[in-house]
């Protein structure tokens, strides 16, 4: 029983640390985004600062039209859900 309690405590400690790191990364990412709010031109330097990777998926032609999913992995936060980026409540769509 003690082993189980120790394992649970270790898991809880790890989970809390992960959540704290995630919160710090989100705060740092928001700071980066604020630097570029009044952006006139998207430069390679800005892309390198903000984007970690771009994933281009295989095209889908099953509905008669060619569709292709593209995922952008942002630095510090990873891939953001499309629903979050296209949220009409924030007043803008990407």
C-alpha positions as CSV (number, residue, x, y, z in Angstrom):
1,X,0.0,0.0,0.0
2,X,2.9,2.4,0.8
3,X,4.3,1.8,-2.7
4,X,1.0,2.8,-4.2
5,X,0.9,6.0,-2.2
6,X,4.5,6.8,-3.1
7,X,3.7,6.2,-6.8
8,X,0.6,8.4,-6.6
9,X,2.6,11.2,-4.9
10,X,5.4,10.9,-7.4
11,X,2.9,11.1,-10.3
12,X,1.1,14.1,-8.8
13,X,4.5,15.9,-8.3
14,X,5.5,15.2,-11.9
15,X,2.1,16.3,-13.2
16,X,2.2,19.5,-11.2
17,X,5.7,20.3,-12.6
18,X,4.6,19.6,-16.2
19,X,1.6,21.9,-15.7
20,X,3.9,24.7,-14.3
21,X,6.3,24.3,-17.2
22,X,3.4,24.4,-19.7
23,X,2.0,27.6,-18.0
24,X,5.5,29.2,-18.2
25,X,5.8,28.2,-21.9
26,X,2.3,29.7,-22.7
27,X,3.3,33.0,-20.9
28,X,6.6,33.1,-22.9
29,X,4.7,32.4,-26.2
30,X,2.2,35.2,-25.5
31,X,5.2,37.5,-24.9
32,X,6.6,36.5,-28.3
33,X,3.2,37.1,-30.0
34,X,2.9,40.6,-28.4
35,X,6.2,41.5,-30.0
36,X,4.6,41.0,-33.4
37,X,1.1,42.5,-33.0
38,X,1.7,45.4,-35.3
39,X,3.5,43.3,-37.9
40,X,3.8,44.9,-41.4
41,X,5.9,42.1,-43.0
42,X,6.4,38.5,-42.2
43,X,10.2,37.9,-42.4
44,X,12.2,34.7,-42.1
45,X,13.5,35.9,-38.8
46,X,10.0,36.2,-37.4
47,X,9.0,32.7,-38.7
48,X,12.1,31.2,-37.2
49,X,11.3,32.8,-33.9
50,X,7.6,31.7,-33.8
51,X,7.4,28.4,-35.7
52,X,9.1,25.2,-34.7
53,X,7.9,23.0,-37.6
54,X,5.3,22.8,-40.4
55,X,3.7,19.5,-41.2
56,X,2.1,19.0,-44.7
57,X,-0.2,16.0,-44.9
58,X,-1.0,13.9,-47.9
59,X,-3.7,15.4,-50.1
60,X,-7.2,14.1,-49.8
61,X,-9.3,13.9,-53.1
62,X,-12.1,11.7,-51.7
63,X,-14.8,14.3,-52.1
64,X,-13.8,15.3,-55.6
65,X,-11.8,18.3,-54.4
66,X,-8.2,18.3,-53.4
67,X,-7.8,19.2,-49.7
68,X,-4.6,19.1,-47.8
69,X,-4.1,19.5,-44.1
70,X,-1.3,21.6,-42.8
71,X,-0.3,21.8,-39.2
72,X,2.0,24.4,-37.8
73,X,3.9,23.6,-34.6
74,X,4.6,26.9,-32.8
75,X,7.6,27.4,-30.6
76,X,6.9,26.7,-26.9
77,X,3.2,25.6,-27.4
78,X,3.2,23.1,-30.2
79,X,0.2,22.7,-32.6
80,X,-2.7,24.8,-31.7
81,X,-6.2,23.4,-32.6
82,X,-7.8,25.0,-35.6
83,X,-11.0,25.7,-33.6
84,X,-8.9,27.9,-31.3
85,X,-7.4,29.8,-34.2
86,X,-10.7,30.2,-36.0
87,X,-12.7,31.2,-32.9
88,X,-15.2,33.9,-34.0
89,X,-15.4,35.2,-30.4
90,X,-11.9,36.6,-30.6
91,X,-13.0,38.9,-33.5
92,X,-10.6,37.5,-36.1
93,X,-10.0,34.3,-38.0
94,X,-6.7,33.0,-39.2
